[in-house]
Amino acid sequence: MIQTPRASPRLGPADPDSWSTRLWNDICPIFDAITAHPFVVGLTDGSLDPDAFTQYVGQDVHYLRTYARALAAVAAKAPSLADTAMFARHAAEVFDVEMALHRELLPELGLSTAAVDAAVVTPTTQAYNSYLLATVYAGTFADGLAAVLPCYWIYAEVGAELLERGSTDARYQRWIDSYGGDEFAATVMDVVRLADRIGPTLTAGDEAAARAHFVTTSRYEWMFFDAAFRRECWPV
């Protein structure tokens, strides 16, 4: 399927001068590569091998456990109590909402929680998790915010795009509904608006560093889909 590149996201401010617009412009080619990836395309056209989706879900459990810790670290460095509360709430919701989705999907995919716990974390999952934790713990609040934002924003954009197409596979449709709905979009917009408050306050050097983190974790998002599609494992 040929994908048409899209310069602007569905979510985000209309202001072309906003910091979030600058961030999105940095990753346009990456996002286009994600939506054109056979894993993502296969969620709607029925071509995705269920084994690839099974590996994706299993690895996503390991990723989300780390992501929740990353959000908690970002919360601790947030500039206001309201921002701290927002990220702390999002960290808890990883288990309340997204892990609930996995509890529904795992039995349908023939996976048990014990099997997922025992599964070896793949190289891409390990690398992404390590990068996230290193950035949020060693970096500034802006660094951490930029590093965790792609997981919010890219998933909401992918979910919204796939929701328009739908899927004939109930398992894939459940995943699409989770990320393509209005509730998740509202959560993402809260974080995007925060980014637009923070970006203009940064020095040129700090702003460049934060944008680099945003690009790097966006690349990891593509790599995460690709790793599952390839059934990645450790070479030795």
N, C-alpha and C positions, 0 to 999 in steps of 0.2 A: 504494500500500500504506500503510495506517495503522500508524504506529509507536506502541508503548506506551512512554511515558517511563519511564526506569529511574533511580531515585534513587541507587543504589549501583553501583559498577563490579564486574565479575567478578573483577578483580585488585585487590589492595590489602588492607590490614588491616581486620579487623572492628571495630576500635576507633573509635567515632564521634567521639572526641576527638582522634584523630591529625591531624597537619598535612596528610597526604595526603587525608584525608577532607574537610578544609576546602577544599583545592584542588579536589577533584572536585566538591564542592557548588557552587563558583563557576562551573563550566563545564557543569553538567547540561543547561541549555537548548542550549548549543552542541553538546554531544555528541548530543543528541536530533535536532538539525537535521542533523548529519552523517549519522546512520544513516537519516534520512528523505530525504536528498538523492537525486535520481534517478540520479546517477552511482553511488552506493553501492548503492542498491536494484537498479540495472540490472546489477550484477555477478553477481547470483544469478538474477534472473528473465528474463535474456536480452534485456532492452530497451535495454541500453547500446550505443550506436553504436560499432563498433570504432575509428572515427576518433578519437572522444573518448578512448578508452583508449590509443590510439597517442600522442596528444598528451600524455596524463598520464605515460606511461612515459618519453617523451623529456624532458619537463620535470623529472621525478623524478631523472633522471641528473644534471642541472645542480644540483638542490637537494641531492642527497646528497653531491656534491663539496664544497659549502659546509658541509653538516652535519658532515662528517668533520672539517673544520677547526675548527668550533665545538666539537666534542667534545674535540679536542686542546687548545683554549684552556681549556675547563673543567677538563680533566685537570691543566693546569699550575697552576691555582689551588686544587686540591682540598686539603682539610685534612689528609689522611694519605696516606702512600705507597700504601696499599692502594686508596684511592679514585682516586688518580692512575693506578695500574695498570689499574683497571677501565675508566675512560673512555678511556685510551689504547688498550686492547684493543678497546673498542667502536668507536673511530675506525677502527682497522684492519679490523674486521669489516664495516664499510660496504662495503669493496671485496671482501673475501673471500666474503661471503655475499650481500648485497643486489645488488652489482654483477654477481655471477654470475647472479642471477635475471634481470637485464636482458640479459645476454649470451644467455640462452636465449630471452627474449621478443622481443628486437629483430628477429632474423631472421624469426620467425613473424609479426611485424607489418610486415614489409617495410622495416625500418629498418636502416641500417648505422651503425656507430660514427661514421664520418665524417659521416654525415648528421645525427646527433644533435649532434656537436660543432659543426657549422655552423649548427644551428637557432638562431634568435633566442630568447633568454630572455624569457619573457612578463612583463608588468608585475607580476603577482602573485608569480611566482617571484623576480623581482628584488627586490621589496619584502620578501618573507619572508626571503630570504637576507641582505639588508642589515640588517634588524632583528636577526636572529640574531647576525651578526658584531659589530654595534655593541654589543649587550647583553653578549655574553660577553667582549669585549675591554675595554670601558669599565666594566663593572659588577663587582660582587663575585662570589664563588663562588656564593652563594645566588641571585643574579640569573641567572647563567648556567645553573645547575641548573634553575631554574624555567622558563627559556626553552626548554631542550632537552627537558624532560620530556614535553610533550604529544606530540611525534612518537613517542616510545617508547610511551606509555601509550594514547593514542587509537588508534594502529594495532593494538596488541595487543587492545584491546577490540573494535574493528571486525572484526578478523580472527577473533576467537573467535565473535562473533555471526554472521558470514557463514559460518563453517565449519559451523554447525548447519544452515544452509539449503542449502549446496552450490551448484554452478553447472553448467550444461550445457555451458559453454564451457571447454575445457581451458586456454586462456590465462588466463582469469579465475580458474579454480580453482587454478592454480599460484600466482597472486598471493595468493589467500586462504590457501592452505596455508602460504605463507612467513610470514605474520603471525599466523595463528591457531594455530600449533603450540605445544607445551609448551616447546620450547627458547627461543623468543622470549619467551614468558610469563615464564620463569625470569629471563631477562636484564632484563626490565622490572621485575620484583619487586625485584631488587637495587637498582635506581635509586630505586624508591618507598621502600624501607626506608631508603636513605640520606637521602632527603628528610625522612623522619620523624625522623631523628636531628638534621638541621640545623634544621628549622623551629622547634622549641622554644628554640633558642639565640639566635634573632634578636630584635633590638629591635622595638618596635611599628612603627616607621617602615620598617625594613629588611624586615620581614615583609610589610607592605602593598605595598612596591615589588616584592618577589619574586612575590607573588600576582598583581599587575597584569601582570607579564611572562608568567606562566602563562596568564592569560586571553587576552592578546594573541596569543600563538603558537597557542593553541587556535583562535582565530578564523581565523588564517591557515591552519590545517588545513582548515577548512570552505571557505575561499576557494580553496585549492589544488584541491580536487575540483571546485568550481564553475567555476573558470577552464578546466579541461580540458573539462568538460561543454559550456561555451559556446564552446569553441575560441577562447579569448581571444587577441587580438593587439594590438599597439600601434595606437592610433587614428590616429596621424599618423606 
